[in-house]
Amino acid sequence: MIPKKVFFTKGAGKHKEKLQSLELALRKAGIEKCNLVRISSIFPPNCKIVSRAQGVKHIKPGQIVFCVMSVSSTNEPNRMISTSIGLAVPAEPNHYGYLSEHHAYGETDEKSGDYAEDLAASMLASTLGIEFDPEKNYDERKEIFRMSGKIVKTRNTTQSAIGDKRGLWSTVVAAAVFIL
């Protein structure tokens, strides 16, 4: 069972019940009708990235769907939450890449997304033998990764929200959803 395709999605939901806020976030992401199975962080060799619109066409209600997913919830008024999925794809299509999941409090979309992307790229770089200084900032490491010619693409999908001022549960979700 090696996935042939993947799509990235995200969503946010608010409700007085935590579970219902998750359901609403999954609904915004278009994956609420699936039985989601969380998996670890390997991006399969030769896996094609498709749009969310293309991807959701391949899933049916009740289907067991494998995904790398990040979720964060809060009922604290005005608390910023974020979730992100990072991706690093190797230049060699027959080699596997990495996905990472990150969830945080108080981070903007950009900061959370950069962190997840950096995490995925750093894991792939270490696997490919690319030497880099982990203490350097991500922009400097990103340049080293790209110049190596071994990492062809990095990206992230990020969702953030600010906790409801009345104390409703706010939930955010970001996911990489695999299609077999």
Secondary structure as the mmCIF struct_conf table of DSSP 4:
data_model
#
loop_
_struct_conf.conf_type_id
_struct_conf.id
_struct_conf.beg_label_comp_id
_struct_conf.beg_label_asym_id
_struct_conf.beg_label_seq_id
_struct_conf.end_label_comp_id
_struct_conf.end_label_asym_id
_struct_conf.end_label_seq_id
BEND BEND1 LYS A 4 LYS A 4
STRN STRN1 LYS A 5 HIS A 15
BEND BEND2 LYS A 16 GLU A 17
HELX_RH_AL_P HELX_RH_AL_P1 LYS A 18 ALA A 29
TURN_TY1_P TURN_TY1_P1 GLY A 30 GLY A 30
TURN_TY1_P TURN_TY1_P2 GLU A 32 LYS A 33
BEND BEND3 CYS A 34 CYS A 34
STRN STRN2 ASN A 35 ARG A 38
BEND BEND4 SER A 41 SER A 41
STRN STRN3 ILE A 42 PHE A 43
TURN_TY1_P TURN_TY1_P3 PRO A 45 ASN A 46
HELX_LH_PP_P HELX_LH_PP_P1 CYS A 47 CYS A 47
STRN STRN4 LYS A 48 ILE A 49
HELX_RH_AL_P HELX_RH_AL_P2 ARG A 52 VAL A 56
TURN_TY1_P TURN_TY1_P4 LYS A 57 HIS A 58
TURN_TY1_P TURN_TY1_P5 PRO A 61 GLY A 62
STRN STRN5 ILE A 64 THR A 74
BEND BEND5 GLU A 76 GLU A 76
TURN_TY1_P TURN_TY1_P6 PRO A 77 ASN A 78
STRN STRN6 MET A 80 PRO A 90
BEND BEND6 ALA A 91 GLU A 92
TURN_TY1_P TURN_TY1_P7 PRO A 93 ASN A 94
BEND BEND7 HIS A 95 HIS A 95
STRN STRN7 GLY A 97 TYR A 105
BEND BEND8 GLY A 106 GLY A 106
HELX_RH_AL_P HELX_RH_AL_P3 ASP A 109 LEU A 128
TURN_TY1_P TURN_TY1_P8 GLY A 129 GLY A 129
TURN_TY1_P TURN_TY1_P9 PRO A 134 GLU A 135
BEND BEND9 LYS A 136 LYS A 136
HELX_RH_AL_P HELX_RH_AL_P4 TYR A 138 SER A 148
TURN_TY1_P TURN_TY1_P10 GLY A 149 GLY A 149
BEND BEND10 LYS A 150 LYS A 150
STRN STRN8 ILE A 151 ILE A 162
TURN_TY1_P TURN_TY1_P11 LYS A 165 ARG A 166
STRN STRN9 TRP A 169 ILE A 179
#
